């Protein structure tokens, strides 16, 4: 099932946004020299955007699966 999710570009984009925001957030809190200069606002904005994109992507994926099952029944 996870293999099918990665074929959808919306879910892939949201995953990349979410993971990159987590990396920057961890670097910000642990004061990694390269990432400690990062502003927290941009990290949180990217994190929220990634969550929203993932939410809508999974909802779209679920809706496609429901519609496909309906078409098979007809």
C-alpha positions as CSV (number, residue, x, y, z in Angstrom):
1,X,0.0,0.0,0.0
2,X,2.8,2.4,0.8
3,X,4.3,1.7,-2.6
4,X,1.2,3.0,-4.3
5,X,1.3,6.3,-2.2
6,X,4.7,7.3,-3.6
7,X,3.4,7.2,-7.1
8,X,1.2,10.3,-6.4
9,X,3.2,13.5,-6.8
10,X,1.1,15.4,-4.2
11,X,2.0,12.9,-1.5
12,X,5.6,12.8,-2.5
13,X,5.9,16.6,-2.4
14,X,4.2,16.8,1.0
15,X,6.5,14.1,2.3
16,X,9.6,16.0,1.1
17,X,8.3,19.2,2.6
18,X,7.5,17.6,5.9
19,X,10.8,15.7,6.2
20,X,12.9,18.8,5.2
21,X,11.1,20.9,7.9
22,X,11.8,18.2,10.5
23,X,15.5,18.1,9.6
24,X,15.7,21.9,9.9
25,X,13.7,21.9,13.2
26,X,16.0,19.3,14.7
27,X,19.0,21.2,13.5
28,X,17.6,24.4,15.0
29,X,17.0,22.9,18.4
30,X,20.3,21.0,18.6
31,X,22.2,24.1,17.4
32,X,23.8,22.4,14.4
33,X,26.2,25.1,13.1
34,X,24.8,25.2,9.5
35,X,21.1,25.1,10.6
36,X,21.2,27.3,13.8
37,X,20.9,30.5,11.7
38,X,17.6,29.3,10.3
39,X,14.5,31.3,11.4
40,X,11.8,29.3,13.2
41,X,9.0,31.0,11.3
42,X,10.1,29.5,8.0
43,X,10.5,26.1,9.5
44,X,7.0,26.1,11.0
45,X,5.5,27.5,7.8
46,X,7.1,24.6,5.8
47,X,6.0,22.1,8.4
48,X,2.4,23.3,8.4
49,X,2.4,23.4,4.6
50,X,3.8,19.9,4.4
51,X,1.1,18.6,6.8
52,X,-1.6,20.3,4.7
53,X,-0.3,19.0,1.4
54,X,-0.1,15.5,2.9
55,X,-3.6,15.7,4.3
56,X,-5.1,16.8,1.0
57,X,-3.0,14.3,-0.9
58,X,-4.1,11.4,1.2
59,X,-7.7,12.6,1.0
60,X,-7.4,12.8,-2.8
61,X,-5.9,9.3,-2.9
62,X,-8.7,7.9,-0.7
63,X,-11.3,9.5,-2.9
64,X,-9.8,8.0,-6.0
65,X,-9.8,4.6,-4.4
66,X,-13.5,4.9,-3.4
67,X,-14.4,6.1,-7.0
68,X,-12.4,3.2,-8.5
69,X,-14.3,0.7,-6.3
70,X,-17.6,2.3,-7.4
71,X,-16.7,2.0,-11.0
72,X,-15.8,-1.7,-10.6
73,X,-19.2,-2.4,-9.1
74,X,-21.1,-0.8,-11.9
